[in-house]
Structure formats: structure tokens, C-alpha cells
Amino acid sequence: MNVFDRIVHWIEIMNEYIGRIVGWLMLGLVLLVTGDVVSRYLFNTGWVAIQETEWWLFSIIFLMGAGYTYLHEGHVRVDIVYSRLSKKGQDYVDLGCAFIFLFPLCLLVIMTSNRFVAASWEVREFSPDPGGLPAYYILKAFIPLGFGLLAIQGMAKVYKIVKRLREDQYPPEKGDRA
């Protein structure tokens, strides 16, 4: 196993581990929302901090789970054409989409969010609502972090695709002679 294979393996293990943690956060979010809804509709009470905690959890789940989702190919894709392509054709599409959409989007979000996050840290931003949560700057730091994880998972996938293409690791297609 060469150094690049080890790096890709480490990236995939990291995103797998983060994805499992995010799965547990999802359970926590479901329980929290359920409790919030029950308390609001049965007892006519509610707390701003609980609602903001729901937003925090959802944001963290979305941002930190993106790399995991990409690792397991759970992202949104239009399969009308893609599903009819050979594995090699799908790899070419995945490669093109990574360079046309994934990497530019990740780079754009990371670059534009850095000033936004830094400004939030500088003033130690907190909730403007009475009873809201402190330390919004911590939540905002998840923006470049989440897109960074997505970008490195994209790099790992691109490496694996390029390696497969170079080594021609594809089964023969239907109708091909061996």
C-alpha cells in the first residue's frame, strides 16, 4: 500500500467515524424535537435555547455528515443517464463533476465563510434572542470545517477513480469478448 492509498484510507476512516457520530446526533435531534413539540402543544411551553439547540444540531449534522454522505454515494444525483453508463463511464462522469461542481463549490464556501467565521469569533457572537445560546462563533466554525471534510473526501474519491482508470480495473461489459 503506497502513501496515497494510506492517506485515502485514513480520510475514509475519518469520515466514516464522523458519520457514525453524526448518526447519534441525529437521534438526539429527533428526541429533542419530539420533546419540544410535546412541550409546546401539550403544555403550551417552549424555550428559545431548545429551538436554537435544534438548529445547531441540524447544522452540525448537515455540515459534518456531507463527507460521510459522499463517501457512501448518498448524495443527490440525476440517475437518468448515469445509471445506464458502464462503471468506467460513471467514473468519468464522477471525475468531471468533482472538478466542475464539487471542488469549486467547496473552495468557494470555504473562502467566503472564513471572513464570516473570523468576524464571529472576533466579537464572540451570541444569540440575539433572550434565552438563546451563547458562542455562535463555534457553530459558524463548522461551515469551513464541514466543506473541508467534503473536499478531502472528494480528493480521496478522485484518487481512487484515477487509479482505477489507470489500472483499467473494470469488468468486461456485456457483449465484450474476453
N, C-alpha and C positions, 0 to 999 in steps of 0.2 A: 504494500500500500504506500503510494507516494505521499508527499507532504500535502498536495492539493486534495487528495482523497481523504486524508485525515482531517483537514480543515472543513471540508464539506460534511464529513461525518459529525464533527463537533457542532457545526451550525445546525444540522438536522436534529441532533440530540437536544441542543439548547431550545430550539423552537418546539420540539415535542414536549419537553419538560414544562416550558412556559404555557403551552396549550393545555396541559393537564391541570395546571394551577388555575388557568382561566376557566376551565370547566367547573371547578369547585366554586369560583367566584360567581359563575352563572347560577349555580344552585343557591348561593347566598342571595343573589339579586332576586330570584324568584320568590324565596321565602320573605325577603324584605318587602317586596311589592305586595305580596299577598297580605302580610301583616298590616301594611299601610292602608290598603283598600278596605280590609275588615275594620280597622280602627276608624277610618273616615265614614264608612257607610253604616256601621252598626253602632258606633259610639260617638259619632259626629266630632271626632278629634283628629288632629293632624299636626305634624311638626315639619317645619321647613328643613331642619337638619336631616330628617329621614328622606325627604324628597331629594335633597341635594346628594345624599349618600347614594340613592338610586342612580342619579345622573353620573356620579363619579364611577360607580361600579360599571355601568353600561359603557362609559367612555373607555375605561381601562380594559374591559373585555374586548371591545371592538379594536382598539389600538394594539394591544398586546397579542390578540388572537389572530391578527392578519397574517403573520409569518407562518403560524401553525396551519391556518386555512390553506395558504398557498402550498405548503409542504404536502398536504393531503389532497391537493387539487379540488378543494371545496369552494373555490371562488366562482363567481358568475362567469359563464361562458356561453356564447351562442353556438349550440351544437349542430345546427342545421347542416353546415358544410363540414365542420371539424370532425364529427362522428363518422363521416363517410371516407375520411382520409386514412391512408396507411399510417402506422406508427411513425414512420420516417416523415411523412407529410405533416403529421401532428407536431412532431418535434420542430420542423421548420416554422410552422405557424407559432408555436410557443416561443421560439427563439426571436422571431420578428416582433411579436407582441411585447416581449420583455424589453427590447430596445426601443420600440416605438411608444409604448404606453407605460409599462411598469417603472423602469428606471427614471425616465423624465418626471413622472408624477412624484415618485419618492424624493427625488432630488429637489423638485420644486417645493414640496411641502416642508422638507427639512430646512431648506434655505430660507423660506419665508416665515417659518414658525420660530426660528432661532431668535430673532429680534423680539417677537411677541412673547416668547418664554422668558428671555432675559429681562425684559421690562417688568414682567410679572414678578420675577424673583427680586428685582431691584427694590420694588415697593412693598414686597411681601404681601401680595394681593390676597384679599379675603372676600368672602361673600358680601354683597351689598345688602342682602336681606337680613332683617333682625332674626336671630336664632339660626343663621346659616353657618356653614362650615368655614373654618379658617384655612389658610395655606392652599389657596387656589393654584399658586405657582407650582406646587408639587404635581397636581393633576395636569397642568399645562406641559410639564416636562415630559409627560408620556407621549405627546404628539411627535416630536422628532425621534424619540426612542422607538415607538411603535413602527414608524415608517422606516427607521434604520433597520429594525429586525426584518421587516418585509423585504427591503432592498438586499440584505445579505442572504436571505433565503432565495431571492431571485437569482443572485450571483451563483449560489450553490446549484440551483436548477440549471442555469445556463451552462455551468461547467459540466454537469452530468450529460446534458444534451450534446454538447460539442464533443465530449469524449465518446458518446455512443455513435455519433455521426462519423468521427474519425476512424473508429474501430469497426464501423459498419455492423453493429450488434443488433441486427433486425432479422426476424424470422422471414423466410420467403413468403411472398404474397401469393394469394390464390392464383393459380394459373401459371406460376413460375415453375420452371423445370429446375430440379436440383442438380 
